[in-house]
Amino acid sequence: MRLVPWQPDDMLRRLDDVVSVYGEAMGYRAELLQTRRGYIGAHVRRAGFRAVATLTTDGHLAGFGYGYASGPGQWWHDQVRAALDETARQRWLSDCFEVVELHVRPSAQGHGIGARQLRALLAMADGSTVLLSTPEADEQRSRAWRLYRRFGFSDVLRDFYFPGDERAFAILGRGLPLTERPPAEEAPAEGAPGIVGI
C-alpha cells in the first residue's frame, strides 16, 4: 500500500471510489451516499483543501482523508459554532483546519492506515487548531476513538446531533502543528511505504 497526497482533481477523478469507501466505513444508506457525493465534489474547491489517499498495489482505494479551512458560511462550521460559547468559538474556530472525512475500508482496517492518513493530513494542514466529528461510541472498542485519543484529540462537544442524522456525534479538537512522534505501533516499519510526494 502507498499513501499519496491528492489534489482536488485527483479526488474528483476517483469520486465513485471515495463514496464507496465512505459508505462502507460509515454504514450509510445508498440515498444518503448520493447526497454526500455532491458535497464531496463541492468541498474540493474550498480554501485550504488538503487530501490524502491510500492505494493498494493494484491502484484500488483502501482509504482517504481530507479537510480544509473551517469558516463562517460552511454548514458544519456553523452548526458547531452555534453550540459553542464565545470563548470556545475563539479558541477552536478562529484559525481552524476541519478534518471533514477520514475513512478506511473495513476490510483494510487494523493495519495503521487510518493513523498514517491522519498524520499526513495534519502535517499538511494550515491553522492553529484542528476539529473533527465522529459518532459517539465506546472509546475502548472503537478504532476511530482510539486513534483520535492517541493523536491527542480532546472533547469539544459531546452528544451533539447534526440536523438530518439520528446518531449522536462528538466534536474533538487539538492544537496544531502536530509535532510529537507517532506511538511505536503507528510508525511505519523499516522499508515500509510511506507518503509519496510530501
Z-matrix of the N, CA and C atoms (Angstrom, degrees):
N
C 1 1.450
C 2 1.522 1 108.73
N 3 1.315 2 115.11 1 149.10
C 4 1.460 3 119.68 2 176.00
C 5 1.516 4 110.04 3 -135.04
N 6 1.318 5 114.28 4 142.83
C 7 1.452 6 122.53 5 179.76
C 8 1.518 7 107.64 6 -101.55
N 9 1.324 8 116.61 7 126.24
C 10 1.460 9 120.83 8 -176.33
C 11 1.526 10 110.48 9 -130.02
N 12 1.346 11 117.59 10 147.14
C 13 1.455 12 119.43 11 171.71
C 14 1.518 13 108.97 12 -75.24
N 15 1.305 14 116.85 13 146.60
C 16 1.464 15 122.02 14 178.10
C 17 1.511 16 109.96 15 -117.81
N 18 1.314 17 115.58 16 137.41
C 19 1.457 18 123.15 17 169.41
C 20 1.538 19 107.75 18 -87.59
N 21 1.328 20 117.90 19 166.47
C 22 1.469 21 119.29 20 179.02
C 23 1.526 22 113.67 21 -52.58
N 24 1.328 23 117.79 22 -42.07
C 25 1.465 24 119.75 23 -178.93
C 26 1.523 25 112.52 24 -66.30
N 27 1.336 26 117.45 25 -31.73
C 28 1.475 27 120.55 26 175.95
C 29 1.529 28 110.04 27 -62.61
N 30 1.328 29 115.60 28 -43.83
C 31 1.464 30 120.30 29 179.32
C 32 1.527 31 110.48 30 -62.83
N 33 1.314 32 116.75 31 -44.14
C 34 1.462 33 120.03 32 -178.76
C 35 1.520 34 112.16 33 -65.30
N 36 1.331 35 117.16 34 -38.20
C 37 1.477 36 120.58 35 178.53
C 38 1.517 37 111.99 36 -63.59
N 39 1.324 38 116.97 37 -32.22
C 40 1.465 39 121.45 38 -176.88
C 41 1.528 40 112.07 39 -107.32
N 42 1.332 41 117.47 40 24.55
C 43 1.458 42 121.30 41 -173.86
C 44 1.522 43 112.99 42 -59.67
N 45 1.330 44 118.27 43 -38.49
C 46 1.465 45 120.06 44 177.50
C 47 1.524 46 111.04 45 -61.09
N 48 1.330 47 116.90 46 -42.43
C 49 1.469 48 121.12 47 178.41
C 50 1.522 49 111.26 48 -66.90
N 51 1.326 50 116.56 49 -40.57
C 52 1.461 51 121.39 50 178.90
C 53 1.527 52 110.36 51 -60.16
N 54 1.322 53 116.80 52 -46.75
C 55 1.464 54 121.12 53 -179.74
C 56 1.530 55 110.52 54 -65.19
N 57 1.313 56 117.14 55 -36.22
C 58 1.458 57 121.00 56 177.76
C 59 1.530 58 111.55 57 -63.48
N 60 1.327 59 116.96 58 -46.52
C 61 1.469 60 120.87 59 178.27
C 62 1.530 61 109.50 60 -63.06
N 63 1.324 62 116.55 61 -45.17
C 64 1.461 63 121.53 62 179.26
C 65 1.531 64 110.59 63 -56.85
N 66 1.336 65 116.66 64 -47.96
C 67 1.462 66 120.94 65 -178.99
C 68 1.518 67 112.88 66 -61.86
N 69 1.340 68 116.39 67 -43.66
C 70 1.468 69 119.86 68 178.90
C 71 1.521 70 111.26 69 -64.11
N 72 1.336 71 116.53 70 -43.41
C 73 1.460 72 120.36 71 -175.67
C 74 1.527 73 112.52 72 -70.45
N 75 1.339 74 116.88 73 -36.74
C 76 1.465 75 120.48 74 -175.32
C 77 1.526 76 113.49 75 -95.68
N 78 1.321 77 117.39 76 -16.73
C 79 1.459 78 120.09 77 -179.91
C 80 1.517 79 113.51 78 69.81
N 81 1.325 80 117.49 79 29.62
C 82 1.459 81 121.12 80 -179.07
C 83 1.521 82 111.94 81 -83.63
N 84 1.330 83 114.98 82 155.84
C 85 1.460 84 122.37 83 178.70
C 86 1.531 85 110.75 84 -68.94
N 87 1.334 86 116.26 85 155.20
C 88 1.462 87 122.23 86 -176.26
C 89 1.523 88 112.09 87 -59.43
N 90 1.340 89 117.88 88 -39.06
C 91 1.463 90 119.42 89 -177.95
C 92 1.526 91 112.35 90 -66.21
N 93 1.334 92 116.97 91 -32.23
C 94 1.450 93 120.41 92 176.65
C 95 1.529 94 110.30 93 -70.52
N 96 1.316 95 116.79 94 -33.53
C 97 1.460 96 120.46 95 -178.62
C 98 1.524 97 111.49 96 -63.12
N 99 1.313 98 117.57 97 -35.30
C 100 1.466 99 119.34 98 177.88
C 101 1.528 100 111.16 99 -65.40
N 102 1.320 101 116.53 100 -37.62
C 103 1.463 102 120.16 101 176.08
C 104 1.516 103 110.05 102 -64.75
N 105 1.331 104 116.29 103 -44.75
C 106 1.461 105 120.34 104 179.85
C 107 1.527 106 111.37 105 -62.03
N 108 1.316 107 116.91 106 -34.28
C 109 1.464 108 120.70 107 178.88
C 110 1.521 109 110.04 108 -57.08
N 111 1.331 110 115.83 109 -44.72
C 112 1.458 111 120.14 110 178.71
C 113 1.516 112 112.59 111 -64.92
N 114 1.342 113 116.74 112 -41.14
C 115 1.455 114 120.22 113 179.19
C 116 1.522 115 111.25 114 -62.82
N 117 1.325 116 115.68 115 -47.77
C 118 1.462 117 119.86 116 -178.11
C 119 1.525 118 110.28 117 -61.18
N 120 1.328 119 116.39 118 -41.79
C 121 1.453 120 120.00 119 178.11
C 122 1.525 121 112.78 120 -59.21
N 123 1.322 122 116.32 121 -35.13
C 124 1.469 123 120.65 122 178.81
C 125 1.525 124 112.12 123 -79.19
N 126 1.320 125 117.57 124 -30.90
C 127 1.466 126 121.40 125 -176.66
C 128 1.522 127 113.00 126 -63.44
N 129 1.319 128 117.99 127 -29.28
C 130 1.465 129 120.05 128 -174.51
C 131 1.525 130 112.82 129 -63.49
N 132 1.314 131 117.69 130 -16.74
C 133 1.466 132 121.10 131 -178.92
C 134 1.533 133 112.70 132 -95.93
N 135 1.315 134 117.54 133 2.81
C 136 1.464 135 120.21 134 -178.87
C 137 1.531 136 111.15 135 -76.37
N 138 1.322 137 114.69 136 152.15
C 139 1.469 138 120.92 137 179.33
C 140 1.525 139 110.58 138 -58.86
N 141 1.318 140 115.74 139 139.60
C 142 1.456 141 121.20 140 176.79
C 143 1.506 142 114.71 141 72.93
N 144 1.352 143 118.39 142 16.56
C 145 1.465 144 121.27 143 -178.45
C 146 1.528 145 110.35 144 -59.28
N 147 1.332 146 115.73 145 130.68
C 148 1.467 147 123.14 146 175.63
C 149 1.523 148 107.09 147 -137.35
N 150 1.324 149 116.68 148 141.58
C 151 1.464 150 119.93 149 -179.49
C 152 1.522 151 110.55 150 -148.38
N 153 1.326 152 114.51 151 150.62
C 154 1.462 153 122.41 152 173.92
C 155 1.520 154 108.35 153 -134.73
N 156 1.324 155 115.13 154 156.15
C 157 1.465 156 120.65 155 177.52
C 158 1.519 157 108.86 156 -141.16
N 159 1.319 158 115.02 157 147.92
C 160 1.461 159 121.26 158 173.58
C 161 1.517 160 107.44 159 -110.35
N 162 1.329 161 114.81 160 121.15
C 163 1.462 162 121.51 161 -177.47
C 164 1.517 163 110.03 162 -112.78
N 165 1.326 164 115.78 163 140.93
C 166 1.453 165 120.34 164 174.91
C 167 1.531 166 108.42 165 -75.28
N 168 1.322 167 116.63 166 171.23
C 169 1.464 168 120.13 167 -179.00
C 170 1.522 169 112.34 168 -61.26
N 171 1.332 170 117.51 169 -25.45
C 172 1.467 171 119.69 170 177.51
C 173 1.536 172 112.43 171 -97.74
N 174 1.352 173 116.89 172 13.90
C 175 1.458 174 120.89 173 172.36
C 176 1.509 175 116.69 174 88.24
N 177 1.339 176 118.30 175 2.41
C 178 1.464 177 119.87 176 177.66
C 179 1.529 178 110.23 177 -74.57
N 180 1.332 179 116.00 178 149.06
C 181 1.460 180 121.43 179 -179.03
C 182 1.529 181 109.59 180 -83.49
N 183 1.332 182 116.05 181 116.45
C 184 1.463 183 121.26 182 178.24
C 185 1.519 184 111.52 183 -94.93
N 186 1.340 185 116.60 184 -25.01
C 187 1.453 186 120.40 185 -179.19
C 188 1.514 187 110.39 186 -172.22
N 189 1.316 188 115.12 187 166.65
C 190 1.464 189 120.36 188 178.63
C 191 1.520 190 109.05 189 -159.22
N 192 1.306 191 115.52 190 163.72
C 193 1.447 192 122.01 191 173.20
C 194 1.510 193 109.26 192 -154.53
N 195 1.331 194 116.08 193 148.51
C 196 1.455 195 118.74 194 175.41
C 197 1.518 196 110.67 195 -156.08
N 198 1.315 197 114.45 196 163.15
C 199 1.443 198 121.29 197 176.96
C 200 1.512 199 109.84 198 -164.10
N 201 1.330 200 114.85 199 -177.58
C 202 1.463 201 120.58 200 -179.09
C 203 1.526 202 108.60 201 -164.37
N 204 1.328 203 115.37 202 175.87
C 205 1.457 204 120.48 203 178.05
C 206 1.526 205 109.31 204 -67.28
N 207 1.318 206 115.78 205 125.25
C 208 1.459 207 121.36 206 -179.77
C 209 1.521 208 108.94 207 -82.43
N 210 1.344 209 116.65 208 135.10
C 211 1.456 210 118.37 209 -178.08
C 212 1.515 211 113.61 210 -155.91
N 213 1.324 212 116.16 211 164.65
C 214 1.469 213 121.37 212 178.96
C 215 1.523 214 111.52 213 -55.73
N 216 1.330 215 115.16 214 143.87
C 217 1.458 216 120.49 215 -178.93
C 218 1.520 217 113.05 216 93.23
N 219 1.333 218 117.05 217 -13.03
C 220 1.471 219 120.84 218 174.74
C 221 1.527 220 107.76 219 -89.23
N 222 1.325 221 116.26 220 136.68
C 223 1.465 222 121.08 221 -173.13
C 224 1.529 223 112.49 222 -55.30
N 225 1.334 224 117.72 223 -53.59
C 226 1.466 225 121.14 224 -176.93
C 227 1.521 226 110.26 225 -61.30
N 228 1.312 227 116.56 226 -48.31
C 229 1.461 228 121.73 227 179.91
C 230 1.532 229 110.59 228 -54.78
N 231 1.328 230 116.49 229 -47.44
C 232 1.462 231 120.18 230 -176.16
C 233 1.527 232 112.39 231 -68.67
N 234 1.342 233 117.48 232 -34.63
C 235 1.468 234 120.57 233 176.43
C 236 1.529 235 110.48 234 -64.22
N 237 1.324 236 116.02 235 -46.82
C 238 1.468 237 120.68 236 -178.80
C 239 1.529 238 110.12 237 -68.33
N 240 1.313 239 117.06 238 -43.55
C 241 1.468 240 121.09 239 -179.32
C 242 1.530 241 111.17 240 -56.85
N 243 1.327 242 116.85 241 -42.11
C 244 1.462 243 120.99 242 -178.27
C 245 1.524 244 112.13 243 -63.88
N 246 1.321 245 117.89 244 -24.05
C 247 1.463 246 121.71 245 -177.41
C 248 1.532 247 113.07 246 -91.96
N 249 1.335 248 117.25 247 -7.77
C 250 1.462 249 121.05 248 -177.68
C 251 1.522 250 111.12 249 -101.73
N 252 1.332 251 116.16 250 152.56
C 253 1.458 252 118.94 251 172.04
C 254 1.533 253 108.48 252 -80.34
N 255 1.328 254 116.42 253 172.02
C 256 1.466 255 120.74 254 -173.26
C 257 1.524 256 112.68 255 -61.83
N 258 1.316 257 117.62 256 -38.51
C 259 1.468 258 120.79 257 179.06
C 260 1.521 259 110.64 258 -62.42
N 261 1.330 260 116.67 259 -45.53
C 262 1.465 261 120.94 260 179.26
C 263 1.526 262 111.03 261 -67.01
N 264 1.320 263 117.38 262 -36.85
C 265 1.470 264 119.74 263 177.14
C 266 1.519 265 110.71 264 -59.68
N 267 1.329 266 116.18 265 -46.63
C 268 1.462 267 120.20 266 -179.90
C 269 1.522 268 111.08 267 -63.70
N 270 1.317 269 116.57 268 -42.24
C 271 1.467 270 120.13 269 -178.16
C 272 1.521 271 111.83 270 -66.31
N 273 1.332 272 116.52 271 -47.33
C 274 1.457 273 120.01 272 -169.13
C 275 1.521 274 115.06 273 -96.29
N 276 1.305 275 119.22 274 -30.17
C 277 1.465 276 120.45 275 -169.38
C 278 1.525 277 115.67 276 -109.73
N 279 1.323 278 118.11 277 -6.67
C 280 1.461 279 118.48 278 -175.16
C 281 1.529 280 113.40 279 -72.25
N 282 1.329 281 118.37 280 -26.70
C 283 1.477 282 122.43 281 179.44
C 284 1.531 283 107.38 282 -149.49
N 285 1.324 284 115.69 283 68.03
C 286 1.467 285 121.96 284 -166.25
C 287 1.523 286 113.06 285 -114.08
N 288 1.332 287 115.11 286 135.09
C 289 1.462 288 122.30 287 166.69
C 290 1.522 289 106.65 288 -96.72
N 291 1.300 290 116.65 289 128.44
C 292 1.464 291 121.75 290 -179.34
C 293 1.525 292 110.00 291 -102.16
N 294 1.326 293 117.26 292 118.25
C 295 1.468 294 120.54 293 171.56
C 296 1.529 295 105.28 294 -78.37
N 297 1.316 296 115.74 295 107.78
C 298 1.457 297 121.08 296 -173.97
C 299 1.522 298 110.92 297 -82.26
N 300 1.309 299 116.58 298 -48.14
C 301 1.476 300 121.26 299 179.44
C 302 1.516 301 108.99 300 -140.83
N 303 1.334 302 115.88 301 142.33
C 304 1.459 303 123.88 302 173.77
C 305 1.520 304 106.00 303 -149.94
N 306 1.339 305 116.61 304 107.05
C 307 1.463 306 119.98 305 -172.96
C 308 1.523 307 111.83 306 -140.07
N 309 1.325 308 114.10 307 150.39
C 310 1.463 309 122.80 308 174.42
C 311 1.522 310 106.93 309 -132.71
N 312 1.330 311 116.26 310 135.96
C 313 1.465 312 118.74 311 176.25
C 314 1.528 313 109.21 312 -53.89
N 315 1.329 314 118.56 313 138.00
C 316 1.462 315 120.11 314 179.91
C 317 1.526 316 113.30 315 -52.38
N 318 1.323 317 117.30 316 -37.08
C 319 1.469 318 120.31 317 -179.30
C 320 1.523 319 112.80 318 -67.84
N 321 1.334 320 117.91 319 -16.70
C 322 1.463 321 121.82 320 -179.10
C 323 1.525 322 112.62 321 -107.85
N 324 1.336 323 117.54 322 1.38
C 325 1.460 324 120.42 323 -178.39
C 326 1.520 325 111.56 324 -73.57
N 327 1.321 326 114.78 325 157.86
C 328 1.456 327 120.70 326 177.01
C 329 1.514 328 114.04 327 89.88
N 330 1.335 329 117.88 328 11.69
C 331 1.467 330 121.56 329 -178.28
C 332 1.523 331 112.28 330 -122.43
N 333 1.330 332 118.04 331 16.62
C 334 1.457 333 121.68 332 177.25
C 335 1.514 334 115.33 333 82.36
N 336 1.334 335 117.69 334 7.40
C 337 1.466 336 120.59 335 -178.69
C 338 1.527 337 110.94 336 -64.76
N 339 1.320 338 116.91 337 -46.15
C 340 1.458 339 120.45 338 -179.82
C 341 1.522 340 111.68 339 -59.78
N 342 1.339 341 117.36 340 -41.97
C 343 1.462 342 120.99 341 179.34
C 344 1.524 343 111.32 342 -63.79
N 345 1.311 344 117.67 343 -43.12
C 346 1.467 345 120.52 344 178.73
C 347 1.526 346 111.12 345 -65.26
N 348 1.335 347 116.19 346 -40.38
C 349 1.465 348 119.55 347 178.40
C 350 1.528 349 110.81 348 -63.65
N 351 1.323 350 116.60 349 -45.91
C 352 1.460 351 120.39 350 -178.35
C 353 1.524 352 110.62 351 -64.16
N 354 1.309 353 117.66 352 -45.31
C 355 1.470 354 121.42 353 179.52
C 356 1.523 355 110.18 354 -59.21
N 357 1.323 356 117.89 355 -46.08
C 358 1.466 357 121.51 356 -178.83
C 359 1.530 358 110.70 357 -65.01
N 360 1.316 359 116.60 358 -42.51
C 361 1.456 360 121.00 359 -179.00
C 362 1.531 361 110.76 360 -63.61
N 363 1.322 362 117.00 361 -44.98
C 364 1.460 363 120.27 362 -179.74
C 365 1.524 364 111.55 363 -68.91
N 366 1.323 365 117.66 364 -30.37
C 367 1.463 366 120.43 365 176.65
C 368 1.528 367 111.49 366 -66.38
N 369 1.333 368 116.99 367 -28.10
C 370 1.461 369 121.47 368 179.88
C 371 1.529 370 112.75 369 -90.52
N 372 1.326 371 117.57 370 -12.67
C 373 1.468 372 122.16 371 -171.39
C 374 1.517 373 112.60 372 -71.94
N 375 1.325 374 114.96 373 142.52
C 376 1.457 375 121.72 374 170.67
C 377 1.520 376 107.92 375 -99.09
N 378 1.325 377 116.97 376 146.68
C 379 1.451 378 121.20 377 178.52
C 380 1.511 379 111.05 378 128.90
N 381 1.332 380 115.67 379 169.37
C 382 1.462 381 120.58 380 178.27
C 383 1.521 382 112.29 381 -102.18
N 384 1.343 383 116.22 382 -14.28
C 385 1.466 384 120.94 383 175.79
C 386 1.521 385 109.06 384 -136.96
N 387 1.317 386 114.95 385 163.00
C 388 1.468 387 121.52 386 174.07
C 389 1.518 388 107.57 387 -134.38
N 390 1.332 389 115.36 388 137.46
C 391 1.456 390 121.95 389 176.60
C 392 1.517 391 109.89 390 -125.54
N 393 1.324 392 116.11 391 153.28
C 394 1.458 393 122.65 392 173.52
C 395 1.508 394 108.56 393 -152.85
N 396 1.323 395 115.83 394 163.97
C 397 1.465 396 120.56 395 173.63
C 398 1.517 397 108.57 396 -121.28
N 399 1.318 398 114.70 397 145.70
C 400 1.461 399 120.90 398 178.99
C 401 1.528 400 108.34 399 -145.34
N 402 1.335 401 117.98 400 143.96
C 403 1.464 402 118.61 401 179.03
C 404 1.526 403 111.88 402 -58.08
N 405 1.316 404 116.04 403 140.82
C 406 1.462 405 120.29 404 175.06
C 407 1.529 406 108.74 405 -59.50
N 408 1.333 407 115.70 406 138.68
C 409 1.464 408 121.29 407 -178.17
C 410 1.521 409 108.53 408 -162.07
N 411 1.315 410 115.13 409 171.12
C 412 1.456 411 121.15 410 174.69
C 413 1.533 412 107.26 411 -67.76
N 414 1.319 413 116.61 412 116.48
C 415 1.460 414 120.69 413 -174.83
C 416 1.524 415 113.15 414 -62.53
N 417 1.310 416 117.39 415 -27.72
C 418 1.467 417 120.06 416 -179.64
C 419 1.524 418 112.52 417 -80.20
N 420 1.324 419 116.60 418 -27.41
C 421 1.467 420 120.22 419 -176.03
C 422 1.525 421 113.48 420 -98.03
N 423 1.313 422 117.48 421 -24.46
C 424 1.458 423 121.77 422 -176.32
C 425 1.523 424 111.35 423 -82.80
N 426 1.328 425 116.39 424 123.66
C 427 1.462 426 120.51 425 177.83
C 428 1.518 427 110.84 426 -60.85
N 429 1.341 428 116.38 427 -42.31
C 430 1.462 429 119.84 428 -178.99
C 431 1.528 430 110.68 429 -60.69
N 432 1.313 431 116.97 430 -47.33
C 433 1.461 432 120.37 431 -179.55
C 434 1.520 433 111.47 432 -62.28
N 435 1.325 434 117.19 433 -43.83
C 436 1.470 435 119.23 434 179.17
C 437 1.525 436 110.53 435 -61.43
N 438 1.330 437 116.81 436 -39.71
C 439 1.459 438 121.28 437 178.39
C 440 1.529 439 110.86 438 -61.80
N 441 1.324 440 117.22 439 -50.36
C 442 1.457 441 119.87 440 -176.79
C 443 1.519 442 111.58 441 -64.43
N 444 1.311 443 117.54 442 -38.59
C 445 1.468 444 119.90 443 178.12
C 446 1.534 445 110.65 444 -66.13
N 447 1.337 446 118.37 445 -39.89
C 448 1.472 447 120.80 446 177.40
C 449 1.517 448 111.10 447 -60.83
N 450 1.323 449 116.60 448 -31.76
C 451 1.456 450 120.97 449 -179.75
C 452 1.528 451 112.63 450 -87.56
N 453 1.321 452 116.71 451 6.98
C 454 1.456 453 120.14 452 173.37
C 455 1.515 454 115.89 453 84.00
N 456 1.323 455 117.99 454 17.35
C 457 1.461 456 120.04 455 176.97
C 458 1.528 457 109.70 456 -74.50
N 459 1.328 458 115.65 457 136.63
C 460 1.468 459 121.50 458 178.73
C 461 1.527 460 109.95 459 -118.24
N 462 1.312 461 115.96 460 167.85
C 463 1.467 462 121.85 461 -177.99
C 464 1.526 463 111.18 462 -71.30
N 465 1.319 464 115.78 463 130.84
C 466 1.458 465 122.38 464 170.59
C 467 1.534 466 108.79 465 -109.40
N 468 1.338 467 116.58 466 -46.89
C 469 1.467 468 123.54 467 173.38
C 470 1.526 469 108.01 468 -140.22
N 471 1.306 470 117.56 469 144.29
C 472 1.458 471 121.70 470 175.62
C 473 1.527 472 109.39 471 -123.98
N 474 1.338 473 115.50 472 154.85
C 475 1.468 474 122.74 473 178.90
C 476 1.526 475 111.30 474 51.29
N 477 1.325 476 114.78 475 49.06
C 478 1.458 477 121.86 476 -178.64
C 479 1.526 478 109.35 477 -97.90
N 480 1.324 479 116.70 478 135.43
C 481 1.463 480 121.31 479 -179.14
C 482 1.522 481 110.14 480 -111.86
N 483 1.332 482 115.36 481 122.22
C 484 1.455 483 120.55 482 172.93
C 485 1.520 484 108.67 483 -84.48
N 486 1.325 485 118.30 484 142.88
C 487 1.469 486 120.17 485 176.61
C 488 1.530 487 110.72 486 -56.55
N 489 1.330 488 116.42 487 134.05
C 490 1.458 489 121.09 488 177.33
C 491 1.519 490 114.96 489 88.82
N 492 1.334 491 118.11 490 -0.67
C 493 1.463 492 120.88 491 178.20
C 494 1.513 493 108.23 492 -127.87
N 495 1.332 494 115.86 493 126.42
C 496 1.470 495 119.77 494 -176.77
C 497 1.520 496 113.21 495 -79.96
N 498 1.338 497 117.62 496 -8.54
C 499 1.463 498 120.41 497 -178.14
C 500 1.526 499 112.02 498 -89.10
N 501 1.334 500 115.56 499 146.78
C 502 1.459 501 121.09 500 173.39
C 503 1.526 502 109.03 501 -80.54
N 504 1.320 503 115.60 502 141.50
C 505 1.457 504 122.07 503 178.89
C 506 1.523 505 110.40 504 -121.56
N 507 1.319 506 114.56 505 157.56
C 508 1.455 507 121.87 506 169.09
C 509 1.521 508 107.24 507 -109.59
N 510 1.320 509 116.50 508 141.73
C 511 1.454 510 122.68 509 171.66
C 512 1.524 511 105.58 510 -103.12
N 513 1.315 512 116.12 511 120.37
C 514 1.461 513 122.40 512 -176.96
C 515 1.524 514 109.61 513 -116.42
N 516 1.330 515 116.54 514 148.80
C 517 1.454 516 120.16 515 -179.76
C 518 1.509 517 112.52 516 -146.42
N 519 1.325 518 114.27 517 164.14
C 520 1.463 519 122.33 518 173.78
C 521 1.523 520 107.76 519 -158.53
N 522 1.336 521 115.50 520 165.55
C 523 1.447 522 120.42 521 177.35
C 524 1.518 523 111.64 522 -80.64
N 525 1.310 524 115.15 523 160.27
C 526 1.458 525 123.01 524 172.73
C 527 1.533 526 107.18 525 -122.64
N 528 1.322 527 119.63 526 153.26
C 529 1.467 528 125.64 527 7.88
C 530 1.525 529 112.45 528 -81.22
N 531 1.318 530 114.12 529 165.41
C 532 1.452 531 122.07 530 175.16
C 533 1.520 532 106.56 531 -84.54
N 534 1.324 533 117.26 532 108.81
C 535 1.462 534 119.55 533 -172.44
C 536 1.522 535 114.25 534 -113.17
N 537 1.318 536 117.76 535 -24.33
C 538 1.461 537 118.64 536 -175.60
C 539 1.530 538 111.46 537 -74.89
N 540 1.321 539 114.67 538 156.90
C 541 1.459 540 120.50 539 178.28
C 542 1.523 541 108.99 540 -74.83
N 543 1.358 542 116.88 541 151.21
C 544 1.459 543 118.55 542 178.64
C 545 1.523 544 110.87 543 -69.08
N 546 1.334 545 116.90 544 151.32
C 547 1.459 546 119.00 545 172.31
C 548 1.523 547 110.09 546 -56.49
N 549 1.315 548 116.95 547 155.67
C 550 1.466 549 121.55 548 -174.38
C 551 1.522 550 112.84 549 -53.61
N 552 1.337 551 117.67 550 -37.59
C 553 1.468 552 118.95 551 -177.26
C 554 1.519 553 112.54 552 -71.65
N 555 1.351 554 117.82 553 -14.66
C 556 1.456 555 120.76 554 179.79
C 557 1.515 556 112.89 555 -95.48
N 558 1.321 557 117.32 556 -20.37
C 559 1.456 558 119.89 557 -176.32
C 560 1.523 559 109.94 558 -68.45
N 561 1.349 560 117.82 559 134.75
C 562 1.464 561 118.80 560 178.12
C 563 1.517 562 110.70 561 -61.97
N 564 1.311 563 116.03 562 142.60
C 565 1.456 564 121.03 563 176.86
C 566 1.522 565 109.65 564 -65.35
N 567 1.313 566 116.68 565 156.41
C 568 1.459 567 121.32 566 178.44
C 569 1.515 568 109.41 567 -54.34
N 570 1.316 569 116.20 568 126.40
C 571 1.472 570 120.25 569 179.45
C 572 1.518 571 113.60 570 82.61
N 573 1.342 572 117.22 571 -2.73
C 574 1.466 573 118.72 572 179.78
C 575 1.525 574 109.18 573 -73.78
N 576 1.326 575 116.99 574 149.79
C 577 1.459 576 118.11 575 179.35
C 578 1.513 577 111.22 576 -65.13
N 579 1.311 578 116.03 577 136.43
C 580 1.453 579 121.66 578 177.60
C 581 1.510 580 109.27 579 -111.63
N 582 1.298 581 115.96 580 -158.05
C 583 1.455 582 118.85 581 179.39
C 584 1.522 583 108.96 582 -80.24
N 585 1.291 584 116.20 583 138.31
C 586 1.461 585 122.35 584 -177.18
C 587 1.520 586 108.32 585 -101.54
N 588 1.302 587 117.97 586 129.81
C 589 1.454 588 120.90 587 171.66
C 590 1.515 589 115.27 588 85.31
N 591 1.330 590 118.25 589 10.73
C 592 1.474 591 119.88 590 176.31
C 593 1.509 592 108.24 591 -117.66
